[in-house]
């Protein structure tokens, strides 16, 4: 709460849980439900991680964050739930990742090569494929990257992508085709988790046959055009002055 301005954000944990239970009931065909709690649950969480706890209690069985720092903060509170760092993790944190059971993302051969001076036994990783977002991820060479991970004692627990512009069916289909073409290069029966859909893709399209995981982000907080969910967020403040403006006048910031 910002006491100097009498402004505060109210978060209804019960509504977050209710939303998640509705989502999981609507999409029961997945085995892994990643609660994306990056950026302190999109700015809603606090130091006590109450929102994260609500997300776990409601049925998310995996967490995803953007940075290694976020993963460590969560691990101090929640010892058992698996945590995936979606962003890059520097080689200097790899042993800490192993000892804290934190899963990293390997997004390129360069990323893997940076780690090879260390003993990587016990390291869990998900390989990211770039299908159109054009940030992190490989465009080709999945078989080589996968084999190099196995050769160097990295447990490849998952493979995933992030769909760009998921509301556009043409863009979506092209990206799924790219993803599936790369998956054909390896034996995916040896990879426990394949996750593709985030909130928007989840609600707009049928489950991709290879996928057994999905990532839940802003949909948990009621942001969906396809589902009837509740907003768990209320912002309270106070009016300090009212001006009556004439037509053509503006409020200057």
Sine and cosine of phi, psi and omega as CSV:
sin_phi,cos_phi,sin_psi,cos_psi,sin_omega,cos_omega
0.00,0.00,0.67,-0.74,0.06,-1.00
-1.00,-0.09,1.00,-0.05,-0.11,-0.99
-0.92,0.40,-0.49,0.87,-0.06,-1.00
-0.94,0.35,-0.29,0.96,0.00,-1.00
-0.84,-0.55,0.12,0.99,0.00,-1.00
0.78,0.62,0.71,0.70,-0.01,-1.00
-0.81,-0.59,0.72,-0.69,0.04,-1.00
-0.47,-0.88,0.39,-0.92,0.02,-1.00
-0.96,-0.27,0.80,-0.60,0.03,-1.00
-0.97,-0.24,0.81,-0.59,0.00,-1.00
-0.90,-0.44,0.84,-0.54,-0.01,-1.00
-1.00,-0.09,0.98,-0.20,-0.06,-1.00
-0.91,0.42,-0.52,0.85,0.02,-1.00
-0.89,0.46,-0.60,0.80,0.01,-1.00
-0.95,0.30,-0.56,0.83,0.09,-1.00
-0.89,0.46,-0.71,0.70,0.03,-1.00
-0.89,0.46,-0.67,0.74,0.01,-1.00
-0.89,0.46,-0.68,0.74,0.04,-1.00
-0.87,0.50,-0.72,0.70,-0.03,-1.00
-0.90,0.43,-0.65,0.76,0.02,-1.00
-0.90,0.43,-0.59,0.81,0.06,-1.00
-0.91,0.41,-0.68,0.73,0.00,-1.00
-0.90,0.43,-0.73,0.68,-0.03,-1.00
-0.91,0.42,-0.54,0.84,0.05,-1.00
-0.94,0.33,-0.60,0.80,-0.01,-1.00
-0.95,0.31,-0.53,0.85,-0.05,-1.00
-0.81,-0.59,0.95,0.33,-0.11,-0.99
-0.99,0.12,-0.02,1.00,-0.15,-0.99
-0.99,0.12,-0.01,1.00,0.01,-1.00
-0.99,-0.12,0.45,-0.89,0.06,-1.00
-0.99,-0.13,-0.54,0.84,-0.06,-1.00
-0.88,-0.48,0.83,-0.56,0.03,-1.00
-0.89,-0.45,0.95,-0.31,-0.03,-1.00
-1.00,0.07,0.89,-0.46,0.15,-0.99
-1.00,0.09,0.93,-0.37,-0.03,-1.00
-0.99,0.12,0.95,-0.31,-0.10,-1.00
-0.91,-0.42,0.46,0.89,0.00,-1.00
-0.90,0.44,0.37,-0.93,0.02,-1.00
0.80,0.60,0.69,0.72,-0.01,-1.00
0.82,0.58,0.78,0.63,-0.02,-1.00
0.84,0.54,0.79,0.61,0.01,-1.00
0.84,0.55,0.59,0.81,0.07,-1.00
1.00,0.04,0.13,0.99,-0.08,-1.00
-0.98,-0.18,-0.36,0.93,-0.11,-0.99
-0.99,0.14,0.24,-0.97,0.06,-1.00
-0.80,-0.60,-0.09,-1.00,-0.08,-1.00
-0.90,0.43,-0.36,0.93,0.01,-1.00
-1.00,0.07,-0.08,1.00,0.06,-1.00
0.84,0.55,0.66,0.76,-0.04,-1.00
-0.94,0.35,-0.60,0.80,0.02,-1.00
-0.92,0.39,-0.67,0.74,0.04,-1.00
-0.87,0.50,-0.66,0.75,0.02,-1.00
-0.89,0.45,-0.65,0.76,0.02,-1.00
-0.88,0.47,-0.63,0.78,0.00,-1.00
-0.91,0.41,-0.65,0.76,0.04,-1.00
-0.92,0.39,-0.73,0.69,-0.03,-1.00
-0.87,0.49,-0.51,0.86,-0.06,-1.00
-0.99,0.13,-0.17,0.99,0.13,-0.99
0.74,-0.67,-0.09,1.00,0.08,-1.00
-0.94,0.35,0.78,-0.62,-0.07,-1.00
-0.94,-0.34,0.19,0.98,0.08,-1.00
-0.46,-0.89,0.57,-0.82,0.07,-1.00
-0.91,-0.42,0.49,-0.87,0.07,-1.00
-0.75,-0.66,0.68,-0.73,0.00,-1.00
-0.75,-0.66,0.13,-0.99,-0.02,-1.00
-1.00,-0.01,-0.58,0.82,-0.14,-0.99
-0.78,-0.63,0.33,-0.95,0.02,-1.00
-0.92,0.40,-0.60,0.80,0.04,-1.00
-0.84,0.55,-0.68,0.73,0.02,-1.00
-0.89,0.46,-0.66,0.76,-0.01,-1.00
-0.89,0.46,-0.68,0.73,0.00,-1.00
-0.91,0.42,-0.67,0.75,0.03,-1.00
-0.85,0.52,-0.69,0.72,-0.01,-1.00
-0.94,0.34,-0.65,0.76,-0.04,-1.00
-0.88,0.47,-0.53,0.85,0.03,-1.00
-0.89,0.46,-0.47,0.88,-0.03,-1.00
-0.99,-0.11,-0.63,0.77,-0.07,-1.00
-0.87,-0.50,0.96,-0.30,-0.19,-0.98
-0.99,0.15,-0.43,0.90,-0.20,-0.98
-0.97,-0.25,-0.59,0.81,-0.14,-0.99
-0.91,0.41,0.70,-0.72,0.04,-1.00
-0.92,0.38,0.56,-0.83,-0.04,-1.00
-0.75,-0.66,0.79,-0.61,0.05,-1.00
-0.95,-0.31,0.79,-0.62,0.13,-0.99
-1.00,0.00,0.91,-0.42,-0.07,-1.00
-0.97,0.26,-0.45,0.89,-0.02,-1.00
-1.00,-0.02,-0.11,-0.99,-0.02,-1.00
-0.96,0.27,0.66,-0.75,0.09,-1.00
-0.89,-0.45,0.85,-0.52,-0.02,-1.00
-0.91,0.41,0.48,-0.88,-0.03,-1.00
-0.86,0.51,-0.42,0.91,-0.04,-1.00
-0.94,0.33,-0.21,0.98,-0.02,-1.00
-0.95,-0.32,0.05,1.00,-0.12,-0.99
-0.91,0.41,-0.67,0.74,0.01,-1.00
-0.91,0.41,-0.56,0.83,0.07,-1.00
-0.93,0.38,-0.58,0.81,0.06,-1.00
-0.90,0.44,-0.69,0.73,0.01,-1.00
-0.89,0.45,-0.73,0.68,-0.07,-1.00
-0.94,0.34,-0.37,0.93,0.00,-1.00
-0.97,-0.26,0.18,0.98,0.02,-1.00
0.81,0.59,0.76,0.65,0.04,-1.00
-0.94,-0.33,0.77,-0.64,-0.05,-1.00
-1.00,0.03,0.71,-0.71,0.00,-1.00
-0.96,-0.28,0.24,-0.97,0.12,-0.99
-0.98,-0.21,0.78,-0.63,0.16,-0.99
-0.97,-0.26,0.88,-0.48,-0.19,-0.98
-0.88,-0.47,0.03,1.00,0.01,-1.00
-0.18,-0.98,0.27,-0.96,0.11,-0.99
-0.89,0.46,-0.61,0.79,0.02,-1.00
-0.89,0.46,-0.65,0.76,0.04,-1.00
-0.87,0.50,-0.72,0.70,0.01,-1.00
-0.91,0.41,-0.72,0.69,-0.05,-1.00
-0.86,0.51,-0.51,0.86,0.01,-1.00
-0.90,0.44,-0.42,0.91,-0.10,-0.99
-1.00,-0.05,-0.21,0.98,-0.27,-0.96
-0.96,0.29,-0.10,1.00,0.06,-1.00
-0.99,0.16,-0.07,1.00,-0.08,-1.00
-0.93,-0.37,0.26,-0.97,0.19,-0.98
-0.99,0.17,0.92,-0.39,-0.12,-0.99
-0.98,-0.19,0.14,0.99,0.02,-1.00
-0.87,0.49,0.76,-0.65,-0.03,-1.00
1.00,-0.09,-0.12,0.99,0.01,-1.00
-0.99,0.17,0.78,-0.62,0.08,-1.00
-0.98,-0.19,0.65,-0.76,-0.02,-1.00
-0.58,-0.81,0.47,-0.88,0.21,-0.98
-0.91,-0.42,0.72,-0.69,0.05,-1.00
-1.00,0.03,0.76,-0.65,0.01,-1.00
-0.98,-0.20,0.75,-0.66,0.07,-1.00
-0.97,-0.23,0.73,-0.69,0.06,-1.00
-1.00,0.01,0.90,-0.44,0.01,-1.00
-0.93,-0.37,-0.03,1.00,-0.01,-1.00
0.31,-0.95,-0.29,0.96,0.03,-1.00
-0.93,0.37,-0.55,0.83,0.07,-1.00
0.88,0.48,0.62,0.78,0.18,-0.98
-0.93,-0.37,-0.98,-0.21,0.07,-1.00
-1.00,0.00,0.48,-0.88,0.10,-0.99
0.78,-0.63,0.41,-0.91,0.00,-1.00
-1.00,-0.01,0.55,-0.83,0.08,-1.00
-0.99,-0.13,-0.35,0.94,-0.01,-1.00
-0.37,-0.93,0.07,-1.00,0.09,-1.00
0.97,0.23,0.47,0.88,-0.01,-1.00
-0.89,0.45,-0.67,0.74,-0.04,-1.00
-0.87,0.49,-0.71,0.71,0.00,-1.00
-0.89,0.45,-0.72,0.70,-0.02,-1.00
-0.90,0.43,-0.69,0.72,0.01,-1.00
-0.87,0.49,-0.75,0.66,-0.02,-1.00
-0.89,0.45,-0.62,0.79,0.03,-1.00
-0.92,0.40,-0.58,0.81,0.07,-1.00
-0.89,0.45,-0.75,0.66,-0.01,-1.00
-0.88,0.48,-0.69,0.73,-0.01,-1.00
-0.86,0.52,-0.52,0.85,-0.06,-1.00
-0.97,-0.23,0.44,0.90,0.15,-0.99
0.92,0.39,0.40,0.92,0.10,-1.00
-1.00,-0.02,0.76,-0.65,0.05,-1.00
-1.00,0.10,0.95,-0.32,0.03,-1.00
-0.99,0.13,1.00,-0.08,-0.06,-1.00
-0.99,0.15,-0.46,0.89,-0.09,-1.00
-0.46,-0.89,0.28,-0.96,0.14,-0.99
-0.69,-0.72,0.66,-0.75,-0.05,-1.00
-0.46,-0.89,0.19,-0.98,0.16,-0.99
-0.62,-0.79,0.18,-0.98,0.12,-0.99
-0.84,-0.54,0.85,-0.53,-0.08,-1.00
-0.98,0.22,0.81,-0.59,0.08,-1.00
-1.00,0.06,0.68,-0.73,0.09,-1.00
0.80,0.59,0.81,0.59,-0.11,-0.99
-0.91,0.41,-0.30,0.95,0.01,-1.00
-0.96,0.27,-0.27,0.96,0.02,-1.00
-1.00,-0.06,0.92,-0.38,-0.12,-0.99
-0.89,0.46,-0.61,0.80,0.00,-1.00
-0.90,0.43,-0.73,0.69,0.05,-1.00
-0.88,0.47,-0.66,0.75,0.00,-1.00
-0.87,0.49,-0.76,0.65,-0.05,-1.00
-0.88,0.47,-0.64,0.77,0.03,-1.00
-0.88,0.47,-0.65,0.76,-0.03,-1.00
-0.95,0.32,-0.61,0.79,0.06,-1.00
-0.90,0.44,-0.64,0.77,0.03,-1.00
-0.88,0.47,-0.68,0.73,0.04,-1.00
-0.88,0.47,-0.69,0.72,-0.02,-1.00
-0.88,0.47,-0.75,0.66,-0.04,-1.00
-0.91,0.41,-0.59,0.81,0.05,-1.00
-0.87,0.49,-0.66,0.75,0.03,-1.00
-0.94,0.33,-0.62,0.79,0.00,-1.00
-0.87,0.50,-0.48,0.88,-0.01,-1.00
-0.90,0.43,-0.27,0.96,-0.07,-1.00
-0.98,0.21,-0.25,0.97,-0.03,-1.00
-0.74,-0.67,0.18,-0.98,0.08,-1.00
-1.00,0.05,0.99,-0.12,-0.10,-1.00
-0.97,0.26,-0.13,0.99,0.08,-1.00
-0.91,0.41,-0.30,0.96,0.02,-1.00
-1.00,-0.04,-0.01,1.00,0.01,-1.00
-0.95,-0.32,0.92,-0.38,-0.12,-0.99
-0.89,0.45,-0.56,0.83,-0.14,-0.99
-0.79,-0.62,0.80,-0.60,0.17,-0.99
-0.86,-0.51,0.88,-0.47,0.01,-1.00
-0.78,-0.63,0.70,-0.71,-0.11,-0.99
-0.79,-0.61,-0.85,0.53,-0.18,-0.98
-0.97,0.24,0.74,-0.67,0.26,-0.97
-0.98,-0.20,-0.23,-0.97,-0.18,-0.98
-0.80,0.61,-0.76,0.65,-0.10,-0.99
-0.94,0.35,-0.74,0.68,0.00,-1.00
-0.91,0.42,-0.57,0.82,-0.01,-1.00
-0.84,0.54,-0.70,0.71,-0.11,-0.99
-1.00,0.05,-0.19,0.98,-0.06,-1.00
-0.98,-0.19,-0.34,0.94,-0.13,-0.99
-0.65,-0.76,0.34,-0.94,0.07,-1.00
-0.94,0.35,0.37,-0.93,0.02,-1.00
-0.88,0.47,0.73,-0.68,0.12,-0.99
-0.94,0.34,0.70,-0.72,-0.17,-0.99
-0.85,0.53,-0.57,0.82,-0.04,-1.00
-0.97,0.25,-0.34,0.94,-0.14,-0.99
-0.99,0.15,0.68,-0.73,0.14,-0.99
-0.79,-0.62,0.19,0.98,0.06,-1.00
-0.67,-0.74,0.44,-0.90,0.09,-1.00
-0.62,-0.79,0.40,-0.92,-0.04,-1.00
-0.93,-0.38,0.80,-0.60,-0.05,-1.00
-0.95,-0.32,0.89,-0.46,0.00,-1.00
-0.89,-0.45,-0.95,-0.30,-0.10,-0.99
-0.91,0.42,-0.31,0.95,0.03,-1.00
-0.88,0.47,-0.48,0.88,0.00,-1.00
-0.90,0.44,-0.41,0.91,-0.04,-1.00
-0.98,-0.18,0.30,0.96,0.13,-0.99
1.00,-0.06,0.04,1.00,-0.03,-1.00
-1.00,0.07,1.00,-0.09,0.02,-1.00
-0.36,-0.93,0.72,-0.70,0.07,-1.00
-1.00,0.04,-0.21,0.98,-0.11,-0.99
-0.98,-0.22,-0.37,0.93,-0.09,-1.00
-0.84,-0.54,0.49,-0.87,0.06,-1.00
-1.00,-0.01,0.99,-0.14,-0.02,-1.00
-0.85,-0.53,0.25,-0.97,-0.03,-1.00
-0.99,-0.16,0.56,-0.83,0.12,-0.99
-1.00,0.08,0.84,-0.53,0.00,-1.00
-1.00,-0.01,0.13,0.99,-0.17,-0.99
-0.89,-0.45,0.75,-0.66,0.14,-0.99
-0.72,-0.70,0.71,-0.70,0.03,-1.00
-0.94,-0.33,0.83,-0.56,-0.02,-1.00
-0.92,-0.40,0.66,-0.75,0.09,-1.00
-0.48,-0.88,-0.31,-0.95,0.02,-1.00
-0.67,-0.74,0.51,-0.86,0.09,-1.00
-1.00,0.10,0.80,-0.61,-0.02,-1.00
-0.96,-0.28,-0.33,0.94,0.06,-1.00
-0.26,-0.96,0.55,-0.83,0.06,-1.00
-0.84,-0.54,0.77,-0.64,0.11,-0.99
-0.94,-0.34,0.68,-0.74,0.15,-0.99
-1.00,-0.09,0.91,-0.41,-0.08,-1.00
-0.98,-0.20,0.53,-0.85,0.09,-1.00
-1.00,0.04,0.37,-0.93,0.03,-1.00
-0.83,0.56,0.77,-0.64,-0.01,-1.00
0.99,-0.15,-0.31,0.95,0.05,-1.00
-0.98,0.18,0.42,-0.91,-0.06,-1.00
-0.78,-0.63,0.35,-0.94,0.13,-0.99
-0.99,-0.12,0.90,-0.45,-0.06,-1.00
-1.00,-0.08,0.67,-0.74,-0.02,-1.00
-1.00,-0.09,0.00,0.00,0.00,0.00
